[in-house]
């Protein structure tokens, strides 16, 4: 894992397309030959469902890595998508916030598990829960960068400021190298003036950190999880899938620039 790039997909507000972004970005990266691991760190387990891992096949997962000293390598399962593996979530993870409060080394458990891995991946994407608790803190401490999905709504802007402050605190106290990889605008409706207004405000504040690609509202993207597939597999030609493919291209370009610098 020494050379892999760990990206936390995080936003404490629910319903912003966080999990959808994580699994479709992972699928797009795998499609161009990158070896990708998705860690489902959300107790709801939506990333596991969206990548076609049924609940009856979710045995040891992210909870066991945190609390049972289970090696990360031993809980990785192959997804139906070539070059894309994952660590599933389970209902036990819902109690992790309470269990972590008095746990030793509580902020670094996921980071340490990743560092001990002997497997090789190009990218590890962590699908964080929709809260700024100890699970998300573990993900931010383990990550090299944060990718923030942001719904084009007014309330989403308020939540973003809290996330930025949290990232700054994590940088100061636990992970000085943590950076914002980018902000992706989701659920964009070009017929809605509010979407345009929110997009302009976010670009004005974050500048080049905001991806050029915006993810539109799209029925196919909403339907795909019920079939246990990322939208890119369910219907590659729909506007949402095409947007995620373009987003993956932007992510790779930013990574190339980072390496060149």
C-alpha positions as CSV (number, residue, x, y, z in Angstrom):
1,X,0.0,0.0,0.0
2,X,3.0,2.3,0.3
3,X,2.5,3.9,-3.1
4,X,-1.3,3.9,-3.3
5,X,-3.3,7.1,-3.2
6,X,-6.0,7.1,-0.4
7,X,-8.9,9.4,-1.1
8,X,-11.8,9.9,1.4
9,X,-15.1,10.7,-0.2
10,X,-16.7,12.8,2.5
11,X,-19.5,15.2,3.3
12,X,-21.4,15.2,6.6
13,X,-24.6,16.0,4.9
14,X,-26.6,13.0,3.6
15,X,-28.2,12.7,0.2
16,X,-25.5,14.6,-1.7
17,X,-24.5,11.7,-3.9
18,X,-21.5,10.7,-1.8
19,X,-21.8,6.9,-2.2
20,X,-22.9,7.2,-5.8
21,X,-19.7,9.3,-6.5
22,X,-17.5,6.8,-4.7
23,X,-18.6,3.7,-6.5
24,X,-18.9,5.3,-10.0
25,X,-15.5,7.0,-9.7
26,X,-14.0,3.7,-8.5
27,X,-15.6,1.9,-11.5
28,X,-14.3,4.5,-13.9
29,X,-10.8,4.3,-12.5
30,X,-10.9,0.5,-12.7
31,X,-12.1,0.8,-16.3
32,X,-8.9,2.5,-17.4
33,X,-6.7,-0.2,-15.7
34,X,-6.2,1.2,-12.2
35,X,-6.4,-1.3,-9.3
36,X,-8.9,0.2,-7.0
37,X,-10.1,-0.7,-3.4
38,X,-13.3,0.7,-2.0
39,X,-13.7,0.8,1.8
40,X,-17.3,1.0,2.8
41,X,-17.1,2.9,6.0
42,X,-20.8,3.9,6.2
43,X,-22.9,1.7,8.5
44,X,-25.7,1.9,6.0
45,X,-23.6,-0.3,3.6
46,X,-24.8,1.4,0.5
47,X,-21.5,1.2,-1.3
48,X,-21.5,-2.6,-0.7
49,X,-25.0,-2.8,-2.2
50,X,-24.2,-0.5,-5.1
51,X,-21.2,-2.7,-6.1
52,X,-23.3,-5.8,-6.1
53,X,-22.2,-7.5,-2.8
54,X,-25.4,-9.0,-1.3
55,X,-25.8,-8.8,2.5
56,X,-25.6,-12.6,3.0
57,X,-22.0,-12.5,1.6
58,X,-20.8,-9.7,3.8
59,X,-18.8,-11.5,6.5
60,X,-15.8,-9.7,8.1
61,X,-15.5,-6.1,7.0
62,X,-14.5,-2.6,8.0
63,X,-15.8,-3.1,11.6
64,X,-13.5,-6.1,12.1
65,X,-10.5,-4.1,10.8
66,X,-11.2,-1.4,13.4
67,X,-11.9,-3.5,16.5
68,X,-10.9,-7.2,16.1
69,X,-7.3,-6.8,14.9
70,X,-8.3,-8.4,11.6
71,X,-5.8,-7.8,8.8
72,X,-7.2,-5.6,6.1
73,X,-6.0,-8.0,3.4
74,X,-8.1,-10.8,4.9
75,X,-11.4,-9.0,4.5
76,X,-11.0,-7.7,0.9
77,X,-13.5,-9.2,-1.5
78,X,-13.6,-9.0,-5.3
79,X,-16.4,-7.1,-6.8
80,X,-18.1,-8.1,-10.1
81,X,-16.0,-5.4,-11.8
82,X,-12.5,-6.3,-12.9
83,X,-9.7,-4.6,-10.9
84,X,-12.2,-3.3,-8.3
85,X,-12.1,-4.8,-4.9
86,X,-13.9,-3.7,-1.7
87,X,-14.2,-4.0,2.1
88,X,-17.8,-4.2,3.0
89,X,-19.8,-2.6,5.8
90,X,-22.1,-4.2,8.3
91,X,-24.7,-3.2,10.9
92,X,-22.0,-3.6,13.6
93,X,-20.4,-0.5,12.3
94,X,-23.3,1.6,13.5
95,X,-22.1,1.1,17.1
96,X,-18.5,2.0,16.2
97,X,-18.8,5.7,17.1
98,X,-19.6,4.8,20.7
99,X,-17.0,2.0,20.9
100,X,-14.2,4.2,19.6
101,X,-14.7,6.9,22.3
102,X,-12.6,5.1,24.8
103,X,-10.6,3.0,22.4
104,X,-6.8,3.2,22.4
105,X,-5.3,4.9,19.4
106,X,-8.8,5.6,18.2
107,X,-8.0,8.2,15.4
108,X,-5.4,6.0,13.7
109,X,-6.9,2.6,13.5
110,X,-7.9,2.7,9.8
111,X,-4.6,4.4,8.8
112,X,-2.6,1.7,10.6
113,X,-4.6,-1.1,9.0
114,X,-4.0,0.3,5.5
115,X,-0.3,0.7,6.2
116,X,0.1,-2.9,7.2
117,X,-1.5,-4.2,4.0
118,X,0.8,-6.1,1.7
119,X,-1.4,-5.8,-1.3
120,X,-1.0,-3.4,-4.2
121,X,-3.6,-0.8,-5.3
122,X,-3.4,2.4,-7.2
123,X,-6.3,4.0,-5.4
124,X,-8.2,3.4,-2.2
125,X,-11.5,5.2,-2.0
126,X,-13.2,5.5,1.5
127,X,-16.9,6.0,1.4
128,X,-17.4,8.0,4.7
129,X,-20.6,8.1,6.7
130,X,-22.7,11.3,6.5
131,X,-21.5,12.7,9.8
132,X,-18.3,14.3,11.2
133,X,-17.8,11.6,13.9
134,X,-14.9,9.3,14.8
135,X,-15.5,7.1,11.7
136,X,-15.0,10.0,9.4
137,X,-12.1,11.2,11.5
138,X,-10.4,7.8,11.0
139,X,-10.9,8.1,7.2
140,X,-9.5,11.7,7.1
141,X,-6.5,10.6,9.2
142,X,-5.9,7.7,6.8
143,X,-6.4,9.7,3.6
144,X,-4.0,11.6,1.4
145,X,-6.8,13.7,0.1
146,X,-10.5,14.4,0.4
147,X,-13.0,14.5,-2.5
148,X,-16.1,16.4,-1.5
149,X,-19.5,15.8,-3.4
150,X,-21.6,18.9,-3.0
151,X,-25.3,19.0,-3.9
152,X,-26.4,22.1,-5.7
153,X,-28.5,23.4,-2.8
154,X,-28.2,26.3,-0.4
155,X,-28.1,24.2,2.7
156,X,-25.2,22.2,1.2
157,X,-23.1,25.4,1.3
158,X,-23.6,25.7,5.0
159,X,-22.5,22.1,5.6
160,X,-19.4,22.5,3.5
161,X,-18.0,25.2,5.8
162,X,-18.2,22.7,8.7
163,X,-16.4,20.1,6.7
164,X,-13.6,22.5,5.7
165,X,-13.0,23.4,9.3
166,X,-12.9,19.8,10.2
167,X,-10.3,19.1,7.5
168,X,-8.2,22.0,8.8
169,X,-8.3,20.6,12.4
170,X,-7.3,17.1,11.2
171,X,-4.4,18.7,9.2
172,X,-3.2,20.5,12.3
173,X,-3.6,17.7,14.8
174,X,-3.3,14.3,13.0
175,X,-2.5,14.4,9.3
176,X,-0.5,17.4,8.0
177,X,-0.4,16.1,4.4
178,X,-4.2,16.0,4.1
179,X,-5.5,18.0,1.1
180,X,-8.7,18.6,-0.7
181,X,-8.4,16.8,-4.0
182,X,-11.5,18.5,-5.3
183,X,-15.1,19.5,-4.9
184,X,-17.6,17.9,-7.3
185,X,-21.0,19.5,-7.9
186,X,-23.8,16.8,-7.9
187,X,-27.5,16.7,-8.7
188,X,-27.1,19.7,-10.9
189,X,-30.2,20.8,-12.7
190,X,-29.5,23.3,-15.5
191,X,-33.2,24.3,-15.6
192,X,-32.9,25.5,-12.0
193,X,-31.4,29.0,-11.3
194,X,-30.4,27.9,-7.8
195,X,-28.1,25.2,-9.2
196,X,-26.3,27.8,-11.3
197,X,-26.1,30.2,-8.3
198,X,-24.7,27.6,-5.9
199,X,-22.2,26.5,-8.5
200,X,-21.0,30.1,-9.0
201,X,-20.7,30.6,-5.2
202,X,-18.7,27.4,-4.8
203,X,-16.4,28.2,-7.7
204,X,-15.9,31.7,-6.3
205,X,-14.8,30.3,-2.9
206,X,-12.8,27.2,-3.9
207,X,-11.6,28.3,-7.4
208,X,-9.7,25.6,-9.2
209,X,-10.4,23.0,-6.5
210,X,-13.9,22.6,-8.0
211,X,-14.0,20.2,-10.9
212,X,-15.2,21.4,-14.3
213,X,-17.4,18.3,-14.5
214,X,-20.8,18.6,-12.9
215,X,-23.0,15.5,-12.2
216,X,-26.5,16.1,-13.4
217,X,-29.7,14.8,-11.9
218,X,-30.3,11.6,-13.8
219,X,-32.9,8.8,-13.5
220,X,-30.5,6.1,-14.6
221,X,-28.0,7.0,-11.8
222,X,-30.9,6.8,-9.3
223,X,-32.0,3.4,-10.6
224,X,-28.7,1.7,-10.8
225,X,-28.2,0.8,-7.1
226,X,-31.4,-1.1,-7.0
227,X,-29.8,-3.5,-9.6
228,X,-26.6,-3.7,-7.6
229,X,-24.6,-1.9,-10.2
230,X,-22.8,1.4,-10.6
231,X,-24.5,3.7,-13.1
232,X,-21.5,3.3,-15.5
233,X,-22.2,-0.4,-15.7
234,X,-26.0,-0.1,-15.7
235,X,-26.2,2.4,-18.5
236,X,-22.8,3.8,-19.7
237,X,-24.4,6.2,-22.2
238,X,-26.7,8.1,-19.8
239,X,-25.7,11.7,-18.9
240,X,-24.8,10.7,-15.3
241,X,-22.5,7.9,-16.3
242,X,-20.8,10.1,-18.9
243,X,-20.3,12.8,-16.3
244,X,-18.6,10.3,-13.9
245,X,-16.3,9.1,-16.7
246,X,-15.3,12.8,-17.3
247,X,-14.8,13.3,-13.5
248,X,-12.4,10.3,-13.4
249,X,-10.4,11.9,-16.2
250,X,-10.1,15.1,-14.2
251,X,-9.1,13.2,-11.1
252,X,-6.3,11.4,-13.0
253,X,-5.1,14.7,-14.5
254,X,-4.9,16.3,-11.1
255,X,-3.0,13.3,-9.8
256,X,-0.5,13.5,-12.8
257,X,0.1,17.2,-12.1
258,X,0.7,16.4,-8.4
259,X,3.3,13.8,-9.3
260,X,4.9,16.1,-11.8
261,X,5.2,18.8,-9.2
